[in-house]
């Protein structure tokens, strides 16, 4: 299969992706929005509970 310039193996347009990334970089789309809403202590608590349930289920 012949490779087209500016496209990845799966057919993604590299320039288009770079342009979209540049546009979204100035908007702070996701990175800061979710980081400010995440409670690290609460996430750790949920992770511990999930691990405890997992180990209980595996020992049955």
Secondary structure, 3 states (H helix, E strand, C coil): CCCCCCECCCCCEHHHHHHHHHHHHCCCCCHHHHHHHCCHHHHHHHHHHHHHHHHHHHHC
